[in-house]
Amino acid sequence: MVSGGAIQIPSRLPLLLTHEGVLLPGSTVRFSVDSPRNMHLVRERLLKGTSLKSTIIGVIPNTRDPEHDTDDLPTLHKIGTAGIAVQVVGSNWPKPHYTLLITGLCRFSVSSLLKERPFVLAEVKQLDQLERYTTPQRDATATDDGELGELSEKFYQAAVQVLDALSLEERFKKALPMLTRQIEGLKLLQKTRKTSPDNEKRVTDVQSLYEDEDDDGDDTAALERKVHGANMPEAALKICLKELKRLKKMPQSMPEYALTRNYLDLMVELPWSKSTKDCLDIRAARTLLDNDHYAMNKLKRRVLEYLAVRQLKTSLKGPILCFVGPPGVGKTSVGRSIARTLGREFHRIALGGVCDQSDIRGHRRTYVGSMPGRIINGLKTVGVNNPVFLLDEVDKLGKSLQGDPAAALLEVLDPEQNHGFTDHYLNVAFDLSQVLFIATANTTATIPPALLDRMEVLEVPGYTQEEKVEIAHRHLIPNQLEQHGLTPQQLHIPQSTTPDIISRYTREAGVRSLERKIGAICRAVAVKVAEGHTLTKTETLTPENSKQHGDKAAPPELPIVIDHIALKDILGPPVFEMEVSRERKSSMCSVHNPQVYYRNMQNLFS
Ligand SMILES: Nc1ncnc2c1ncn2[C@@H]1O[C@H](COP(=O)(O)OP(=O)(O)OP(=O)(O)O)[C@@H](O)[C@H]1O
């Protein structure tokens, strides 16, 4: 590439076709690229090549790359600038494109086209020496002021003429008027800045009118309206307006544009001052808790006390309730009922396995792929600032090099501090004092002591067999029937069968497996009911199709009653052997009517 002190550009250059901005030797210009040939050039030359030579490309001004690579090439502008790609940034937002930062080296003229696809390759002739332009000047688009960064059409044409001027004298003649115009522009801008606030308002009014005209302007104007309408505190509003100002000056192709935009979108969506109205009626709350949950009397009593005190003293900075007990005993479900009794939104935050404090407090925005933490995300999801947050499994919090999440939770739960909770991503305080936090855990042994200290532990013990039978018949069976689209007229699980499900197919303190087994029974029965339903609906039973369907064609006699043998057919052989006393066994047999059972079984599993 070096010959006799002067640097030679390659005689064959891939060409980038541009129609906005002109790259002049010695200047550095940012180009946004999204058309097919140009995209191919970036992918196949700039991103794949490893040598310095592969980063040199020809930039042809005044020529638009066709929208499809099957389209013919337009006539290329005759003179271009060879440049070195110093930066390539790819982004998928708002559509796939690359942003190239190119420093101009020297002019060239196109001698002949070698190929048009997948990108344009041409034989070129170098027009001037390289040494004079080796110090890159300022990035032509990265001006301090957005207004200055925009090249007018006239300016653009003038720049093309400067490029085309081969002799120094001619080039000077073409460049001088451009410089004079730019100096005039700068003077005018200085004058506008010194104008009275009244004038300034007019300028911004005109500016906003102008912005409303194009899509992008529309977008930022709408965002600005949302920022003002989000009812956020002074500090947050100030940050948003600052970010908005930055956003307006940024070209959309800049990766930071999307980041700032996402940040602002979140800020306007957060429920800074949106809340639901509490509608607590202690009597209704008691009925609701009783209706939703069988047994758990101690827990329900304490929850009612807690709610009653909250009703009398709304600004209660009381302890955080923490339900501790084995899995499936209804801890989450009580939390949900509390939200319903208060008329509040409910959100569950699973903390099991969380070992990074940024999960709670978010990542700083400088971090690649930064996000807000789970608390702020939860608030965005529920859309109000006074939900019930259930911090599930606080006993399973982990610790790692990325900080202790328990320490971040301490701040969240401390009523003295949480009105000023600062998520790293938001970088401004969000008031959490209206949020009602409830925690759950399987054991207190692994809850960090400082956290445990802020909580009131309510033990939720496991259930006895009798309690489980009641829970099954009052809650689990009706719920499962509804979830599977069945009615008690279609499926009947007698009280005598439930203890068998509990002791032979589950071994747990709670009722979660029991619920799953009931679900499995519902599914098996649903298939039978649906089969019978289709048959009666679509065809009448004739001797022929009866033969074709075999015995299965007979619609089941409803309700399908699940007794011990049906249970075995559906759930398989018992997983746990039951030690049943003789008396109990005989009493179980007496409730079973062999004839009814036989008929049902024939329908169900023949
Ligand atoms: N006393 C009860 N009355 C009615 N339903 C109950 C009762 N206890 C548990 N359930 C039901 O059992 C299922 C499991 O309960 P839930 O998910 O609340 O358990 P959990 O204690 O939060 O479990 P985990 O610790 O695994 O999260 C739910 O469908 C719930 O409605």
Ligand as a Chemical Component Dictionary entry (heavy atoms), coordinates in Angstrom:
data_LIG
# 
_chem_comp.id                   LIG 
_chem_comp.type                 NON-POLYMER 
_chem_comp.pdbx_formal_charge   0 
_chem_comp.three_letter_code    LIG 
# 
loop_
_chem_comp_atom.comp_id 
_chem_comp_atom.atom_id 
_chem_comp_atom.alt_atom_id 
_chem_comp_atom.type_symbol 
_chem_comp_atom.charge 
_chem_comp_atom.model_Cartn_x 
_chem_comp_atom.model_Cartn_y 
_chem_comp_atom.model_Cartn_z 
_chem_comp_atom.pdbx_ordinal 
LIG N1  N1  N 0 -56.414 -24.149 54.496 1  
LIG C1  C1  C 0 -56.629 -24.152 53.176 2  
LIG N2  N2  N 0 -57.864 -23.994 52.697 3  
LIG C2  C2  C 0 -58.083 -23.999 51.372 4  
LIG N3  N3  N 0 -57.153 -24.191 50.437 5  
LIG C3  C3  C 0 -55.900 -24.363 50.856 6  
LIG C4  C4  C 0 -55.563 -24.351 52.228 7  
LIG N4  N4  N 0 -54.245 -24.544 52.345 8  
LIG C5  C5  C 0 -53.771 -24.664 51.090 9  
LIG N5  N5  N 0 -54.745 -24.555 50.190 10 
LIG C6  C6  C 0 -54.616 -24.637 48.731 11 
LIG O1  O1  O 0 -53.450 -25.393 48.441 12 
LIG C7  C7  C 0 -52.780 -24.893 47.298 13 
LIG C8  C8  C 0 -51.339 -24.599 47.614 14 
LIG O2  O2  O 0 -51.250 -23.512 48.489 15 
LIG P1  P1  P 0 -50.184 -22.350 48.385 16 
LIG O3  O3  O 0 -49.635 -22.241 47.017 17 
LIG O4  O4  O 0 -50.734 -21.135 49.003 18 
LIG O5  O5  O 0 -49.085 -22.984 49.301 19 
LIG P2  P2  P 0 -47.763 -22.344 49.894 20 
LIG O6  O6  O 0 -47.766 -22.607 51.354 21 
LIG O7  O7  O 0 -47.634 -20.936 49.478 22 
LIG O8  O8  O 0 -46.677 -23.248 49.229 23 
LIG P3  P3  P 0 -45.137 -22.873 48.861 24 
LIG O9  O9  O 0 -44.402 -22.668 50.132 25 
LIG O10 O10 O 0 -44.686 -24.101 48.107 26 
LIG O11 O11 O 0 -45.218 -21.653 47.990 27 
LIG C9  C9  C 0 -53.546 -23.660 46.855 28 
LIG O12 O12 O 0 -54.408 -23.994 45.809 29 
LIG C10 C10 C 0 -54.352 -23.296 48.091 30 
LIG O13 O13 O 0 -55.549 -22.641 47.755 31 
# 
loop_
_chem_comp_bond.comp_id 
_chem_comp_bond.atom_id_1 
_chem_comp_bond.atom_id_2 
_chem_comp_bond.value_order 
_chem_comp_bond.pdbx_ordinal 
LIG N1  C1  SING 1  
LIG C1  N2  SING 2  
LIG C1  C4  DOUB 3  
LIG N2  C2  DOUB 4  
LIG C2  N3  SING 5  
LIG N3  C3  DOUB 6  
LIG C3  C4  SING 7  
LIG C3  N5  SING 8  
LIG C4  N4  SING 9  
LIG N4  C5  DOUB 10 
LIG C5  N5  SING 11 
LIG N5  C6  SING 12 
LIG C6  O1  SING 13 
LIG C6  C10 SING 14 
LIG O1  C7  SING 15 
LIG C7  C8  SING 16 
LIG C7  C9  SING 17 
LIG C8  O2  SING 18 
LIG O2  P1  SING 19 
LIG P1  O3  DOUB 20 
LIG P1  O4  SING 21 
LIG P1  O5  SING 22 
LIG O5  P2  SING 23 
LIG P2  O6  DOUB 24 
LIG P2  O7  SING 25 
LIG P2  O8  SING 26 
LIG O8  P3  SING 27 
LIG P3  O9  DOUB 28 
LIG P3  O10 SING 29 
LIG P3  O11 SING 30 
LIG C9  O12 SING 31 
LIG C9  C10 SING 32 
LIG C10 O13 SING 33 
# 
